[in-house]
Amino acid sequence: MVWVTGTTMPNWYVNNTFLEDLAFNLAEIHSRVPKNEPKTNMFKIADNLDTSEDFVKDAVNHFKRLSHNYNKNVVLHGDLWNGNIILKPDGRLSGLIDWEHTQIGDPHWEFRMIRRFIGWDGLDYLIKKYNELSVHKIKGVVEVYTLDKLALCHQYQYRLRKNDSRTPLFRKYIDNWPECINDISNQRI
């Protein structure tokens, strides 16, 4: 284990040098040969969602239409959000932490949450740089958009079943989707 020094990425951070560092690191991670990490559960998530709500039904239908694009098996960090990204004092990437969700799956899955903290323009730039460096190409924002929506539905329904105190926040995320989560989480519920 290596100690990663720096500070956690802020809730909103758009910096091209950082995005280039992140693209390089993701391409490196995704180039590793999978060993015995568990497989991503995105297909199981889609099959198990309660689709009685239009937003969820739409997310599942989009996922099923695009599911043929999610066919690669690479090593994924599995929990790529600002709380697991450490920055150096100059704003560059220091490292990624919290690898307990490492899994095998399609690289599109890796990008589903990060856009909430870098915005759609940041995501476009990150995908462009990643595709320049990786043999595993991200087809585009639509595929990531669909996975983000699917994962958000799953997170909301999970919290609802568990009577989690953050359920209203995730409801607000759904109601305001596809606005970036940072824009919403800074508002009072």
N, C-alpha and C positions, 0 to 999 in steps of 0.2 A: 504494500500500500504506500502511496506517495501523498504527502501533505501538500495541499493546494493553497497557496497564499493569495490573498486579495480580498475583495468585497463582493457580496452577492450583487448580481445584475439588478439595476433598478426596475420598477414596474414598467417603465417605458424607456426603451433605449434603441435609438436608431443611429448607428455609426457604421459607415461602410468598412472601415478597417476591422472593426469587431466582426462584422458579418463575413468578411473574407476569412478571418481566422476561424470562425465557426464552420464555414463551408469546408475549409481545409481539414479541420479535425473530424467533421462528420464523414467526409470522403475517406479518411484514414480508418475510422472506426468501421465503416461499412465495407471496407476492403478486407477485413479480417475473415478468416475461415471460421464459420460457425462450428461450435463444438456441442456442448450439451445444454445451452441456454433454452428456456422454454419458448415455445412459439407464441407469437402475438395472438391475441384473442379477438381481433377485429371482426372476423367472420361470425364467431360465437356471439359477440356483442350485438351485431346486426340481427341475428336470428332470435335473440332473447328479449329485444326491446318491446315494450308495450306500445303498439302503434295506433292506439285509439286517438291520440292527439295528432293533428295535421302536421305540425312541425316535425314530430318524430317519424310519422309515416313518410313524409317527404325526404327526410334524411336517409331512411332505410332504402327507399326506392332509388335515390341517387346513388347510394352505395352499390346496390345490386346492378345498376346499369354500368357502373364503372369497375366492378369487381375484377374483371379480366385484366385490368391494369395493375392490380396489386398482387403480382405473381413472383416476385423475387424473394430470396431468403438471404438476408444479411444480418450481421450482428447490429442490434439497435441499443442505444442507451436506454430507451423506453420511457423516460420521464423528463423530457427536455422542456423545461420551463425556467423562468428567470430565477427561481429559488435554487436551482441546481447548476447555475452558471456563475462562475467566479471570474471577476475582472481584475486585471492589474491596475495600479494607480493611473496609468496612462490611458485606460479604457479598452485596452486590448484583452483578448481572452487569456485567462490564466489557466483555466481548466474546467472540467465538468465533474460534479460530485454526485453522490447518492446513486450508485450503480446497482442497487438491489432490484430494479425493474428491468435489468438487461434481458433481452429476449431476441429471438430470431423472427424476422418478418420483413415485409416490404419497406424500403426506405421512405416511401410516402408517409408512413405512419409516424416516423420520427419528427416530421415537420408540422404535425397537426396542432400542437399547443404553442409552439414558439411564435407563431404569427400573432398571437394575442398580446405579445409584449414588444413586437417590432413593427406591427402594422402590415397592411397588404403590400405597400411599396417596399418595405424592408424584406418581406417574404419573397417578392419578385426578384430582388437583388440577390438574396441568399440562394435561391434556386438557380439563378443564372451562374453564380460563382461555383456552386456545388456541381452543376452539370459540366462546367469547364474542367473540373478536377476529378470527377468520379466516373467509373465505368458504368455505374448504376444511375441511369438518368431519371430525373423527376419529370414526368410528362408535363405538369403545369399546375397552376394554382387551383384549377377546378378539382383535381384529385385531392389536393390537400384541404381545400374548402369543404369537400364532402366528408372527409375523415374528421375534420374539426367539428363539424355539425353532429356527426355520429357519436363521437366521444363526449361531446357536451350533453347529448341526450342521455347517454349512459351514466355520466356523472350525476346528472339531475335525478334520474330515476333511482339510482343507488342511494343518494342522500335522502330522497323522499321515503324509501323503504326503511332506512335506518333512523328516520326522524332526526337527521343531522341539523345542527343549528345554522349551517350555511345553506340550507335548502332555498330560502328566499333569495339569496344572492344568485344562485344558479338559475332560479326561475327568471330573475331579472336579466341574466345573460341570454337566456333563450328568447325572452320577449324583445330584446334589443339586438339580437344577432342579425347581421354579421359585424356589427361594430366591435372594435377591439375591446377586449375584456378590461384593459386598464382604464379605458374611458368610463366604463360603467362602475368598476370597483371603487373608484374615487368618489362616487356619489353615495349619499346616505340612503339607506333603505328604510 
